[in-house]
Amino acid sequence: MTIPEGLGLGALQGLTEFLPVSSSGHSVLARALFRIEEAPVTMEVLLHAASAVAILVFFRREIVSLLTTRRRLVLPLVVGTLPAVVIGLLFKDRLEGLFQNPTAVGIGLLFTGTVLWVSEGLASDSRSLDGVSVADGFWVGVAQAIALVPGVSRSGMTVGAGLASGLERGAAVAFAFLLGLIAIAGATALKLRKIVDLGSAGLGPLAAGFCASLVVSLAALSLLTLLVRRKRLWWFTIYCYLVGASVLLAKLAGVW
């Protein structure tokens, strides 16, 4: 792997992990369309670690408040983590099979686009982050579990569920990514066990990928927060519909 490839992977991870367009879906499509091999596990771990660091930096005030003024928010976060854990364990093999199926990604993107559109219409901005309940945590967690399917965006589902639950726009984004931090950290920890050679991807590309992912992740978080606050989440509906429909049309045309 070269340094430009590391930079490209890092930038792609940073964009698609945080913008509501599905990082897993884009990974499946890239491999199917361009015959791209999966990134080395070491690179995957570092890219996800960069995503986690980006959340830590961007939401540092909210994270610190979990230890002080917002300790009651810990229980909704714990409850919100459980659905993805349960679904992931029960349907692990079936979910892994979908990562070889571009058609599933196309359907997932269309579903994501619909959720983004509907959640904008349901948003009422009635409760702050301090008002997040255990029930809110559960339903946002269910949305996160659905996003285990490639093509279904985790950020789109969780932010959308928060908006539909009545959370203020900033609160919906913050809670979604606090929950996402737990998920990303857990996935990264699981992949650590699969690392055989720390230098398998080359130290230069690894460093380039980490830095690119961190910088682009912070920029993507800023952009998403801005668009959600300005009621522009539906912009990503257009992208998801265009890509999802194109994937399904390509399937009908026999591209894959």
Backbone torsions as a table, in degrees:
resi	resn	phi	psi	omega
1	MET	NA	137.7	-178.7
2	THR	-97.7	167.6	178.5
3	ILE	-63.4	-44.0	175.9
4	PRO	-58.4	-37.8	177.5
5	GLU	-65.2	-40.0	177.3
6	GLY	-62.9	-42.3	177.6
7	LEU	-62.5	-42.2	-179.8
8	GLY	-64.3	-44.3	178.3
9	LEU	-63.3	-41.2	-179.9
10	GLY	-64.2	-43.6	179.7
11	ALA	-64.9	-42.0	179.2
12	LEU	-62.7	-42.4	178.5
13	GLN	-62.0	-45.9	-178.3
14	GLY	-62.4	-40.1	179.8
15	LEU	-70.7	-52.9	-170.4
16	THR	-80.6	-20.1	177.7
17	GLU	-71.1	-34.9	-173.1
18	PHE	-106.5	-34.3	173.4
19	LEU	-75.5	146.0	-172.8
20	PRO	-78.2	63.0	-178.2
21	VAL	-129.2	2.1	176.0
22	SER	75.2	102.9	176.7
23	SER	-67.5	-40.6	180.0
24	SER	-65.7	-39.1	179.0
25	GLY	-63.2	-43.2	179.4
26	HIS	-67.0	-33.3	177.0
27	SER	-64.4	-44.3	178.2
28	VAL	-62.0	-45.2	-178.5
29	LEU	-65.6	-40.3	-179.9
30	ALA	-63.4	-42.0	179.4
31	ARG	-66.9	-40.3	-177.3
32	ALA	-72.4	-40.1	-173.8
33	LEU	-82.3	-40.9	-174.7
34	PHE	-108.5	6.6	-179.8
35	ARG	56.1	40.2	179.9
36	ILE	-83.9	132.7	177.8
37	GLU	-76.0	155.8	177.0
38	GLU	-63.2	145.3	177.9
39	ALA	-66.8	149.2	175.5
40	PRO	-55.0	148.3	-177.4
41	VAL	-57.2	-37.0	179.8
42	THR	-59.7	-42.5	178.9
43	MET	-66.1	-43.4	178.8
44	GLU	-57.9	-43.6	-179.5
45	VAL	-62.4	-45.3	-178.7
46	LEU	-66.9	-37.6	179.4
47	LEU	-65.7	-41.5	177.6
48	HIS	-69.5	-34.7	176.3
49	ALA	-63.1	-39.1	177.5
50	ALA	-63.5	-38.6	177.1
51	SER	-61.8	-42.3	179.3
52	ALA	-64.6	-42.0	178.7
53	VAL	-62.7	-39.7	179.2
54	ALA	-60.2	-42.3	178.1
55	ILE	-65.0	-42.8	178.9
56	LEU	-58.3	-42.0	-178.7
57	VAL	-72.4	-47.6	-173.4
58	PHE	-68.5	-36.9	-177.6
59	PHE	-110.8	32.9	-175.6
60	ARG	-59.6	-38.2	-179.1
61	ARG	-66.6	-43.1	179.3
62	GLU	-65.5	-37.3	-179.9
63	ILE	-67.4	-43.3	177.7
64	VAL	-62.5	-36.9	-178.1
65	SER	-67.1	-20.7	176.7
66	LEU	-64.2	-23.0	-179.6
67	LEU	-93.7	-9.1	-176.4
68	THR	-125.6	-89.0	-172.2
69	THR	-82.8	-15.7	-176.4
70	ARG	-120.7	37.6	-178.9
71	ARG	-63.6	-25.7	178.7
72	ARG	-68.1	-14.4	179.3
73	LEU	-77.2	-14.2	-178.3
74	VAL	-63.4	-42.5	-178.4
75	LEU	-62.7	-47.3	175.1
76	PRO	-57.8	-34.5	178.1
77	LEU	-68.4	-41.2	178.0
78	VAL	-63.8	-47.8	179.2
79	VAL	-61.2	-39.2	-179.8
80	GLY	-67.4	-22.0	179.5
81	THR	-78.6	-27.8	-172.0
82	LEU	-63.3	-43.5	-178.1
83	PRO	-55.5	-44.2	-179.5
84	ALA	-66.0	-37.3	178.4
85	VAL	-63.9	-46.8	-178.4
86	VAL	-65.0	-48.9	-179.7
87	ILE	-63.6	-41.1	179.8
88	GLY	-61.6	-39.6	179.9
89	LEU	-73.9	-41.2	-176.3
90	LEU	-72.3	-34.9	-173.3
91	PHE	-120.3	29.5	-175.3
92	LYS	-54.3	-50.6	-175.6
93	ASP	-65.8	-42.3	-179.9
94	ARG	-65.4	-40.5	179.4
95	LEU	-65.1	-41.7	179.4
96	GLU	-63.0	-33.6	178.6
97	GLY	-65.0	-31.3	-179.8
98	LEU	-68.2	-20.3	-179.5
99	PHE	-75.3	-1.0	174.0
100	GLN	-108.8	10.1	-170.0
101	ASN	-124.7	96.8	179.0
102	PRO	-60.0	-29.4	179.0
103	THR	-61.7	-40.7	177.8
104	ALA	-61.6	-36.5	178.4
105	VAL	-65.3	-43.8	178.6
106	GLY	-59.1	-45.7	178.3
107	ILE	-64.3	-40.5	179.8
108	GLY	-62.3	-39.5	179.1
109	LEU	-67.6	-39.4	176.7
110	LEU	-63.2	-39.5	177.8
111	PHE	-64.6	-44.2	178.7
112	THR	-59.8	-45.6	179.3
113	GLY	-58.9	-39.6	179.5
114	THR	-66.4	-43.0	178.9
115	VAL	-61.0	-42.6	179.7
116	LEU	-61.9	-42.7	-179.2
117	TRP	-65.4	-47.9	-177.4
118	VAL	-66.3	-41.4	-177.2
119	SER	-64.1	-33.5	175.9
120	GLU	-62.3	-38.6	180.0
121	GLY	-71.6	-27.6	-177.7
122	LEU	-89.5	-13.5	-175.8
123	ALA	-60.6	133.5	179.4
124	SER	-123.0	-10.0	177.0
125	ASP	51.6	44.3	-172.2
126	SER	-98.9	-16.1	-175.8
127	ARG	-134.9	144.8	179.4
128	SER	-86.6	179.9	178.7
129	LEU	-61.6	-31.8	178.7
130	ASP	-68.1	-18.5	-178.5
131	GLY	-95.1	7.3	179.0
132	VAL	-66.1	127.1	-178.6
133	SER	-100.8	172.0	175.7
134	VAL	-62.9	-38.0	177.8
135	ALA	-62.4	-40.9	176.0
136	ASP	-59.4	-45.8	179.8
137	GLY	-58.7	-40.9	-179.2
138	PHE	-64.7	-47.7	-176.1
139	TRP	-70.1	-36.2	174.4
140	VAL	-67.1	-34.9	176.2
141	GLY	-65.7	-38.5	175.6
142	VAL	-61.7	-42.5	177.8
143	ALA	-61.0	-40.1	178.2
144	GLN	-65.5	-37.1	178.8
145	ALA	-64.5	-39.8	178.1
146	ILE	-61.1	-32.1	-178.5
147	ALA	-73.5	2.3	171.2
148	LEU	-67.7	-19.7	176.6
149	VAL	-76.6	127.9	-180.0
150	PRO	-61.8	136.9	-176.8
151	GLY	100.7	-22.2	175.6
152	VAL	-94.1	118.8	-174.7
153	SER	-77.1	127.3	177.8
154	ARG	-66.4	-45.8	-179.5
155	SER	-65.9	-39.8	178.7
156	GLY	-64.0	-42.9	-178.8
157	MET	-67.9	-44.4	-175.4
158	THR	-74.1	-41.1	176.0
159	VAL	-64.9	-43.1	178.8
160	GLY	-60.9	-42.3	178.8
161	ALA	-65.0	-37.8	177.5
162	GLY	-64.3	-42.0	177.9
163	LEU	-64.4	-44.2	-179.4
164	ALA	-65.6	-25.5	179.1
165	SER	-79.7	-7.1	177.8
166	GLY	100.0	8.2	179.4
167	LEU	-73.6	148.7	172.2
168	GLU	-59.6	154.8	-173.5
169	ARG	-59.9	-45.4	177.6
170	GLY	-64.6	-37.6	179.3
171	ALA	-67.0	-38.8	179.5
172	ALA	-62.6	-42.5	178.9
173	VAL	-66.8	-46.3	-178.1
174	ALA	-61.5	-47.3	-178.5
175	PHE	-65.7	-39.2	179.8
176	ALA	-58.6	-42.0	-175.7
177	PHE	-86.4	-23.2	169.5
178	LEU	-64.5	-41.4	176.1
179	LEU	-66.9	-39.8	179.2
180	GLY	-64.9	-32.1	178.8
181	LEU	-60.0	-41.8	178.7
182	ILE	-63.9	-44.0	-178.9
183	ALA	-64.5	-45.0	-179.3
184	ILE	-65.7	-41.9	178.9
185	ALA	-62.9	-41.2	178.9
186	GLY	-64.8	-44.5	179.7
187	ALA	-64.3	-38.5	179.0
188	THR	-65.5	-42.1	179.6
189	ALA	-62.6	-39.3	179.5
190	LEU	-65.4	-38.3	-178.4
191	LYS	-75.3	-20.7	177.7
192	LEU	-57.5	-32.7	-178.4
193	ARG	-68.1	-20.1	-176.0
194	LYS	-91.1	-5.6	-179.1
195	ILE	-73.1	124.1	178.8
196	VAL	-102.5	-45.0	-177.4
197	ASP	-129.6	113.8	-177.5
198	LEU	-61.4	-25.8	-178.0
199	GLY	-101.5	16.3	-174.0
200	SER	-62.2	-27.9	-179.4
201	ALA	-99.3	-4.3	-176.9
202	GLY	89.4	133.0	-175.7
203	LEU	-65.1	-36.7	179.3
204	GLY	-61.8	-53.9	177.3
205	PRO	-61.1	-36.1	178.5
206	LEU	-62.5	-47.1	179.8
207	ALA	-65.0	-41.1	179.5
208	ALA	-63.6	-42.8	180.0
209	GLY	-64.2	-43.4	179.7
210	PHE	-62.0	-48.4	-177.3
211	CYS	-64.6	-42.5	-179.7
212	ALA	-64.6	-42.1	-179.9
213	SER	-63.8	-41.8	-179.1
214	LEU	-64.3	-48.1	-177.6
215	VAL	-65.2	-47.4	-178.2
216	VAL	-68.0	-35.1	178.0
217	SER	-60.8	-45.7	179.1
218	LEU	-62.8	-40.2	178.3
219	ALA	-66.2	-40.6	-179.7
220	ALA	-66.4	-39.7	177.0
221	LEU	-62.6	-41.6	178.6
222	SER	-63.7	-43.7	-179.3
223	LEU	-65.1	-46.5	-178.7
224	LEU	-61.8	-44.9	179.6
225	THR	-59.9	-43.3	179.5
226	LEU	-61.7	-46.6	-177.2
227	LEU	-67.7	-37.5	178.4
228	VAL	-65.2	-44.7	-179.9
229	ARG	-63.3	-31.2	-179.2
230	ARG	-93.3	13.1	176.7
231	LYS	60.6	43.4	-179.0
232	ARG	-118.9	19.3	179.3
233	LEU	-59.6	-30.4	-178.2
234	TRP	-63.9	-16.5	176.5
235	TRP	-55.7	-36.5	-178.5
236	PHE	-73.4	-17.4	174.5
237	THR	-60.0	-42.9	-179.3
238	ILE	-60.2	-46.4	179.8
239	TYR	-62.1	-47.3	-178.1
240	CYS	-62.6	-40.6	178.5
241	TYR	-65.4	-44.3	-178.9
242	LEU	-62.6	-47.8	-178.6
243	VAL	-70.2	-43.7	179.8
244	GLY	-60.6	-45.5	179.1
245	ALA	-64.9	-38.6	179.3
246	SER	-63.5	-39.4	179.1
247	VAL	-63.2	-45.0	-178.7
248	LEU	-68.0	-38.1	176.4
249	LEU	-65.6	-37.5	177.2
250	ALA	-64.8	-36.1	176.7
251	LYS	-63.7	-44.8	178.6
252	LEU	-64.1	-31.3	-179.4
253	ALA	-82.9	-4.9	177.7
254	GLY	82.3	20.4	178.0
255	VAL	-64.8	-34.7	174.9
256	TRP	-144.3	NA	NA
